[in-house]
Amino acid sequence: MNKLRGIHPLLLLYFALLPNLQAVKILVESGRWGNVQIQEIQWVLESTASIFSPYVSILIEKNLSVSHSFPPKVYYERTLNGEHRINLSAKDRYWCQYAFQFSHELGHLICKTTGGDQTNQWFEESLCEAASLFALLELSKSWDQNPPNPAWGNYAKEFKNYRTDRIKTSGYPENFQLPSWWKKNRFKLSQNANLRKQNLWVAIELLPLIEKDPNSAWSACEWLNHSQSEHTKPFEIYLKNWKLACPKREQKQFVQKVTELFGIF
């Protein structure tokens, strides 16, 4: 009887923690990764994915196959085993680069990236840049307390430093005004989704909204491409459709704040 009373709290703890044991299933393929062990890459990628898992259920459902190749990208098509394929170009033990690239590609999976009209793809790219900046700061906090390898505790600050350097070297204009800049550059953006410097500027603007309420932000991103089609849409309609697609009030509120950030009312 005493043994049963002793086991009971452990069972409660087990069931309480069970949902948190769910994780993205990641397979790191062998390749030209450099001076690093596959298991080490696995730890870094799993740690990065765990930053987003509490906010988006979609990642828990994914099986990811990660290969070394250039440029970093996520593929629309799945493998014969149903895995999503991701390429990373990071090498050796530059954990910041792995995290930055991987979280960007996870951003595309969260947004349920798809084909169709690419006029507003620049905005998804900006969200994915924001995902990278967001993950770097969260990894800095996480690794400071609980690194995937106990020997890596001192590396935690490097994630934050890498994020700071990315922002400093982005050429982010002083007194940047997103509404006027967007109106001036909207055609150029619609023609080229991969203006990386400009994507990063938009990400910097989005970041405070995301970090204030990451649950609403990332869960809303799951609905970004819900209304995607072959037809060209003005950015204003694209945002309106995104808001309409979100099922929860707090998600709609996040999209509304993003819309107002661009000076659209």
Summary of the structure (lengths in Angstrom):
residues: 265
radius of gyration: 19.7
end to end distance: 66.2
largest distance: 74.9
contacts: 785
relative contact order: 0.11
helix: 62%
strand: 8%
